[in-house]
Amino acid sequence: MEFEVCYQLDNEQQFWDELDDIVSAKGQTHGLIDDALRSYIAFVTSYKGEYLHTEYDIVRCSFKLLESALFSTHKDYIRRQIVFSLLGEDSPDTLHLIVALLLFDGRDNEVTFELMNDEGVFPRLIELIQEGKDDDVGLHRMLLELLYEMSRIQRLRAQDLIATDDDFVQYLFQIIEGLSDDVNDPYHYPVIRVLATPPPPQLILNEQYMVSAHDPTPSSQPPTTPTRSLTNRVIKILSAHGSRYKTFGENIILLLNRESETSLQLLILKLLYLLFTTPATYEYFYTNDLRVLLDIITRNLLDLPLSANPLRHTYLRVLYPLLAHTQLRNPPHYKRDELLRLLTMMTAAGGASEGHFGAVDETTKRLVGRCVRVGWLRAADDDDDDDDSADRRRQGDPARNLLGVEMPGASVSSLSVVEVTTQKERPGVLTGSRRHQEGGEANGKDGGAVGPEQRLDAGEATPALEKSPFEVEGET
């Protein structure tokens, strides 16, 4: 039933004063709380076109409720009511406010995103996103943000991933291509995180597919959960239609260059790992973009703090297939001497290199050794003996299970697949900068332009990365 709003407002200040009165209501019963919520939503949506002109205004309205005594006292009940409203509401103005409430409450209280997952909200978000952005651009962008944030902190249900079809993933790629002339468009990063975590949606979908493939039947899932292997639709679409979606690749490299949050770096690296170990996507990126990516990886390997070994290992696991499988393996070999010097420094005992990298662990030594054995990096007189080809024949295709589709000849160890999949970090933790630590500026920020020689937005030193609940024994 529609909730009637009868207010006479003369100016914007009266709107905000009246909103304060509404959220100050005393609700001692569920009926009174529902009345207050209906009044709040009806009032805001009735005057949205008149007084709410920017995204900041929507955010301000959201926090009026989230910071109220009404919400503080009855937050569990109110959260559930808002989630149920999302499942049944169709009005764009009302949805905009509901999505904003869930997004900003969830960022401070993960229980909100967990409740959304429990109530099966993921397919509803996909449905709303696919309806298009023409009705309300602000709502559409916020839906992408909510999908990313909800998915990045927890494992999605298998039935929800099954409901994510090729059309939806292609739609996300098409959004980025349609905006390729405007790199500052606010849609770029939300969409890319969803595909690969988000924040682009592709990133977080890739993460979910990898985790599902590594542990398809977790104990937390009900017995009725489907157990069949899920196709990684992000990799599937790029394998079949990668030439159509080059802008996505350019943007994830740009994002990796700028990003200081450890969890998002890991999301990007996981996607790159699968792209470089899947034959159909070996050459997805342009050659010049691969050179920029190599510059970023080598810079970050030099700049990571001593405590960031798990992240360093993930960079090295991506570096090997980047060197062995992509266009970088073809002459002229880009920065071969510089790369060899870096790899030698990372495993050398004693001297200046040990002062820079500290004590070298066995995993780092082994991963660096794998990179050094790439044919074109070895000395000229050893070039005829290509260990990489032998490795490819011995190792087979353990990455195939992560994709859910047949891909011949991917060269990667099964242990590396598991290790890349299971690396994780809680959202919000920033990767430290060696340069800032040495200069006493660990909490500072770089101010230069984006480029492969600079890390932007360096933060505090990264503690040891957490392992996921799906970790296995076998590698340190």
C-alpha positions in Angstrom: 0.0 0.0 0.0 1.3 3.5 -0.9 2.3 5.6 2.1 0.9 9.1 1.7 3.3 12.1 2.2 1.7 15.4 3.0 4.3 18.0 3.6 4.5 21.7 2.5 8.2 22.6 2.0 9.4 26.0 0.9 13.2 25.3 0.7 15.9 22.7 1.0 16.7 23.4 4.6 13.1 22.5 5.5 13.6 19.2 3.7 16.6 18.3 5.9 14.9 19.5 9.1 11.9 17.4 8.4 14.1 14.4 7.6 15.7 14.8 11.0 12.3 14.7 12.6 11.3 11.5 10.8 14.4 9.5 11.7 14.1 10.7 15.3 10.9 8.8 15.7 10.6 6.4 18.7 9.8 2.9 17.5 9.2 0.4 20.3 7.3 -2.1 18.2 7.8 -3.6 14.8 4.7 -1.8 13.6 6.0 1.6 14.7 9.4 0.9 13.2 7.8 -0.1 9.9 5.8 3.2 9.9 8.9 5.2 10.5 10.8 3.4 7.7 7.8 3.9 5.3 7.7 7.6 6.2 11.4 8.0 5.7 11.5 6.3 2.3 8.3 8.0 1.0 9.5 11.4 2.1 13.0 11.1 0.5 11.7 9.7 -2.8 8.9 12.3 -3.0 11.4 15.1 -2.9 14.3 13.4 -4.6 13.9 15.3 -7.9 13.5 18.6 -6.1 16.2 18.6 -3.4 18.5 15.7 -4.0 20.6 16.7 -7.0 23.9 14.8 -6.4 25.2 11.5 -5.2 26.3 13.2 -2.1 22.7 14.1 -1.3 21.7 10.5 -1.5 24.6 9.5 0.8 23.6 12.2 3.2 20.0 10.9 3.3 21.3 7.4 3.9 23.5 8.4 6.9 20.6 10.3 8.4 18.9 7.0 9.1 22.1 4.9 9.7 23.3 7.3 12.4 19.9 7.7 14.0 18.9 6.3 17.4 16.1 4.4 15.7 18.6 2.4 13.6 21.1 2.0 16.4 18.5 0.4 18.7 16.8 -1.8 16.1 19.4 -2.3 13.4 19.0 -6.1 13.0 15.3 -5.7 12.3 15.7 -2.6 10.1 18.5 -4.3 8.0 16.3 -7.3 7.3 13.4 -5.0 6.3 15.6 -3.1 3.9 16.9 -6.3 2.4 13.4 -7.6 1.9 12.5 -4.2 0.3 15.3 -4.6 -2.2 14.0 -8.0 -3.2 10.5 -6.7 -3.9 10.8 -3.0 -4.9 10.7 -1.8 -8.5 10.7 2.0 -8.3 14.1 3.4 -9.3 14.0 6.2 -6.8 13.1 3.9 -3.9 15.7 1.4 -5.1 18.4 4.1 -5.2 17.8 4.9 -1.5 17.6 1.2 -0.5 20.8 0.3 -2.3 22.6 3.3 -0.8 21.5 2.2 2.7 22.8 -1.4 2.2 26.0 -0.3 0.6 27.1 2.2 3.3 25.9 0.1 6.2 27.6 -3.0 4.8 30.9 -1.2 4.4 31.0 -0.6 8.1 29.2 -3.8 9.2 29.8 -6.9 7.1 26.9 -8.6 8.7 24.7 -6.7 6.3 26.4 -8.2 3.3 26.2 -11.6 4.9 22.5 -11.2 5.4 22.1 -10.2 1.8 23.9 -13.4 0.8 21.8 -15.5 3.1 18.6 -14.0 1.7 19.6 -14.7 -2.0 20.1 -11.1 -3.0 22.8 -11.8 -5.6 20.5 -12.8 -8.5 18.3 -9.8 -7.8 21.3 -7.5 -8.1 22.2 -9.1 -11.4 18.6 -8.6 -12.6 18.6 -4.9 -11.7 22.0 -4.3 -13.3 21.0 -6.0 -16.5 17.9 -3.8 -16.8 20.3 -1.1 -17.9 21.7 2.2 -16.7 19.4 4.5 -18.8 16.7 4.9 -16.2 19.0 6.1 -13.4 22.8 6.2 -13.9 23.5 6.9 -10.2 21.4 3.8 -9.2 23.1 1.6 -11.8 26.6 2.6 -10.7 25.7 2.0 -7.0 24.3 -1.4 -7.8 27.6 -2.4 -9.3 29.4 -1.2 -6.2 27.0 -3.1 -4.0 27.5 -6.3 -6.0 31.3 -5.9 -5.7 31.3 -5.1 -2.0 28.9 -7.9 -1.1 30.9 -10.5 -3.0 34.4 -9.5 -1.9 34.0 -10.4 1.8 32.4 -13.8 1.5 31.9 -16.9 -0.7 28.8 -16.7 -2.8 26.4 -19.6 -3.0 26.9 -22.0 -5.9 23.4 -21.6 -7.2 24.0 -17.8 -7.4 27.1 -18.3 -9.5 25.2 -20.7 -11.8 22.6 -18.0 -12.3 25.4 -15.7 -13.7 25.2 -16.4 -17.4 27.4 -15.4 -20.4 25.1 -12.6 -21.3 25.6 -10.8 -18.0 29.4 -11.1 -18.1 29.4 -9.9 -21.7 27.2 -7.0 -20.7 29.8 -5.9 -18.1 32.5 -6.0 -20.7 30.4 -4.1 -23.1 29.8 -1.3 -20.6 33.6 -0.8 -20.4 34.0 -0.8 -24.2 31.2 1.7 -24.5 33.0 4.1 -22.2 36.5 3.5 -23.6 36.7 7.1 -24.8 36.4 8.4 -21.3 38.9 6.8 -18.9 37.7 9.0 -16.1 34.1 7.8 -16.4 33.0 6.5 -13.0 31.7 3.3 -14.5 35.2 2.0 -15.4 36.4 0.9 -12.0 33.1 -0.4 -10.6 32.6 -2.7 -13.6 36.2 -3.9 -13.8 36.2 -4.9 -10.1 33.1 -7.0 -10.4 34.7 -8.9 -13.3 38.0 -9.4 -11.7 36.7 -7.8 -7.6 35.7 -5.8 -7.8 35.6 -1.7 -8.3 35.2 -3.9 -11.4 32.6 -6.7 -11.1 34.6 -9.0 -13.4 37.5 -9.2 -10.8 35.3 -10.5 -8.0 33.4 -12.9 -10.3 36.8 -14.4 -11.3 37.7 -14.8 -7.7 34.5 -16.5 -6.9 34.9 -19.0 -9.8 38.5 -19.8 -8.7 37.5 -20.5 -5.1 34.5 -22.6 -6.2 36.7 -24.6 -8.5 39.3 -25.2 -5.7 36.6 -26.3 -3.2 33.3 -27.0 -5.0 31.5 -28.4 -2.0 32.4 -26.5 1.2 31.0 -27.7 4.5 29.1 -24.5 4.9 26.9 -25.2 1.9 23.6 -27.1 2.3 23.5 -30.7 1.0 21.2 -29.6 -1.9 23.9 -27.3 -3.3 24.9 -28.2 -6.9 28.3 -29.9 -7.0 29.0 -29.8 -10.7 32.1 -27.8 -11.8 31.3 -24.2 -12.6 32.5 -22.6 -15.8 34.6 -19.5 -15.2 32.6 -17.2 -17.5 35.1 -14.3 -17.3 37.9 -16.5 -18.8 35.4 -18.1 -21.1 34.3 -14.8 -22.6 37.8 -13.5 -22.9 38.9 -16.8 -24.5 36.2 -16.6 -27.1 35.9 -12.8 -27.7 39.0 -11.2 -26.1 39.6 -9.1 -29.2 36.3 -7.3 -28.6 37.2 -6.4 -25.0 40.7 -4.9 -25.1 39.7 -1.9 -23.0 39.1 -4.1 -20.0 42.7 -5.4 -20.2 44.1 -1.9 -20.5 42.1 -0.8 -17.4 43.2 -3.7 -15.1 46.8 -2.8 -15.9 46.1 0.8 -15.1 44.3 -0.2 -11.9 47.2 -2.4 -10.8 49.6 0.5 -11.3 47.5 2.8 -9.1 46.2 0.3 -6.5 47.7 0.2 -3.0 45.0 -2.0 -1.4 46.4 -5.5 -1.1 43.1 -7.4 -1.6 42.5 -5.7 -4.9 46.0 -6.3 -6.1 45.5 -10.0 -5.4 42.2 -10.0 -7.3 44.0 -8.5 -10.4 46.9 -10.9 -10.1 44.6 -13.9 -9.9 42.9 -12.9 -13.1 46.2 -12.2 -14.8 47.5 -15.6 -13.7 44.6 -17.4 -15.4 44.9 -15.3 -18.5 48.6 -16.1 -18.9 48.1 -19.8 -18.1 45.2 -20.3 -20.6 46.4 -20.8 -24.2 43.4 -19.0 -25.6 44.3 -15.8 -23.7 48.1 -15.9 -23.9 48.0 -13.0 -26.3 44.9 -11.2 -25.0 46.9 -8.0 -24.2 48.6 -5.7 -26.6 52.4 -6.0 -26.6 52.9 -2.5 -25.4 50.5 -3.1 -22.5 52.5 -6.2 -21.5 55.6 -4.2 -21.4 53.9 -1.7 -19.1 52.7 -4.6 -16.9 56.2 -6.0 -16.7 57.5 -2.6 -15.6 54.8 -2.5 -12.9 55.5 -6.0 -11.6 59.3 -5.4 -11.5 58.8 -2.1 -9.7 56.5 -3.6 -7.2 58.8 -6.5 -6.5 61.5 -4.0 -5.7 59.2 -1.8 -3.6 57.3 -4.4 -1.5 58.2 -4.4 2.2 60.0 -7.4 3.7 56.8 -8.5 5.4 54.9 -8.9 2.1 56.2 -12.3 1.1 52.8 -13.8 0.2 52.1 -10.9 -2.1 55.6 -11.2 -3.5 55.1 -14.9 -4.2 51.9 -14.1 -6.1 53.7 -11.5 -8.3 56.4 -14.1 -9.1 53.8 -16.7 -9.9 52.2 -14.3 -12.4 55.6 -13.2 -13.7 56.6 -16.7 -14.9 53.7 -17.3 -17.4 53.9 -13.6 -18.4 57.5 -14.2 -19.6 57.0 -17.7 -20.9 53.7 -17.6 -22.7 52.9 -14.0 -24.0 54.4 -11.9 -26.8 57.2 -10.9 -24.4 58.9 -14.2 -25.3 59.4 -12.9 -28.9 62.4 -10.7 -29.9 63.2 -8.0 -29.3 63.2 -9.1 -25.6 62.1 -6.2 -23.5 64.4 -5.2 -20.6 66.0 -8.7 -20.5 69.2 -7.5 -18.7 67.3 -5.4 -16.1 65.0 -8.3 -15.4 67.9 -10.7 -14.9 69.6 -8.3 -12.5 66.4 -8.0 -10.4 65.9 -11.8 -10.3 69.6 -12.3 -9.4 69.3 -9.8 -6.6 66.2 -11.5 -5.2 68.1 -14.7 -4.5 71.6 -13.6 -3.9 73.1 -14.3 -0.5 74.9 -11.5 1.3 75.9 -8.1 0.0 73.7 -5.2 -0.9 70.9 -7.4 -2.3 70.4 -9.1 1.0 70.2 -5.7 2.6 67.4 -4.8 0.3 65.4 -8.0 0.3 66.4 -9.5 3.6 66.7 -13.2 4.2 65.4 -15.0 1.1 62.8 -17.7 1.8 62.8 -21.0 0.0 59.6 -20.3 -1.9 61.0 -17.1 -3.3 64.1 -18.9 -4.4 62.1 -21.6 -6.2 59.8 -19.1 -7.9 62.6 -16.9 -9.0 64.4 -20.0 -10.3 61.4 -20.9 -12.4 61.4 -17.4 -14.0 65.1 -17.5 -14.7 64.7 -20.8 -16.6 62.4 -19.1 -19.2 64.3 -19.7 -22.4 64.8 -16.1 -23.6 66.1 -15.0 -20.2 69.0 -17.5 -20.2 72.4 -16.9 -21.6 72.7 -17.0 -25.4 74.6 -20.2 -25.5 71.8 -21.9 -23.5 68.9 -20.7 -25.7 68.7 -23.9 -27.7 67.9 -25.9 -24.5 64.4 -24.6 -23.6 63.5 -25.7 -20.1 60.1 -24.0 -20.5 59.1 -26.4 -23.3 60.0 -29.4 -21.1 58.1 -27.9 -18.1 55.1 -27.5 -20.3 55.2 -31.2 -21.3 55.7 -32.4 -17.8 53.1 -30.2 -16.0 50.1 -30.7 -18.2 47.0 -28.6 -17.6 46.1 -28.3 -13.9 44.5 -24.9 -14.5 41.8 -26.5 -16.5 39.8 -27.2 -13.4 39.7 -23.6 -12.5 38.2 -22.6 -15.8 35.5 -25.2 -16.1 36.2 -25.5 -19.9 38.7 -27.5 -21.9 41.8 -25.5 -22.6 44.7 -27.4 -24.1 48.2 -27.1 -22.9 48.1 -24.5 -20.1 51.6 -24.6 -18.4 51.5 -24.2 -14.7 52.1 -26.3 -11.6 49.0 -27.5 -9.7 50.5 -26.3 -6.5 50.8 -22.8 -7.9 47.2 -22.8 -9.0 46.1 -23.6 -5.4 48.5 -21.1 -3.9 47.3 -18.3 -6.2 43.7 -19.2 -5.6 44.0 -19.2 -1.8 45.9 -16.0 -1.2 43.6 -13.4 0.4 43.6 -10.2 2.5 40.9 -8.4 4.3 39.6 -5.3 2.4 41.1 -2.0 3.4 44.7 -3.2 4.2 47.2 -1.2 2.1 50.4 -2.6 0.7 53.4 -0.8 2.1 56.1 1.0 0.1 59.8 0.2 0.8 60.7 3.7 -0.3 58.3 5.3 2.2 59.4 3.0 5.0 63.0 3.8 4.4 62.2 7.5 4.2 60.0 7.5 7.3 56.9 8.1 5.2 55.1 4.8 5.5 51.8 6.5 5.8 52.4 9.0 3.0 51.1 9.2 -0.5 52.8 9.6 -3.8 51.8 12.6 -5.8 53.3 12.0 -9.2 51.6 11.0 -12.4 50.7 7.4 -13.1 53.7 5.6 -14.7 55.5 2.3 -14.5 58.3 3.8 -12.5 56.0 5.0 -9.7 53.8 3.4 -7.1 50.8 5.6 -6.3 49.1 5.8 -3.0 51.4 3.7 -0.9 50.2 2.9 2.6 51.2 1.2 5.8 53.2 -2.0 5.8 51.3 -5.0 5.0 51.0 -7.7 7.7 51.2 -11.3 6.7 48.4 -12.2 4.3 45.6 -14.4 5.7 44.9 -17.7 4.2 41.4 -18.6 3.0 39.4 -21.4 4.6 40.1 -23.5 1.5 43.9 -23.6 2.0 45.8 -26.8 1.5 49.1 -28.2 2.9 52.2 -28.4 0.8 53.8 -25.0 0.2 55.1 -22.3 2.4 
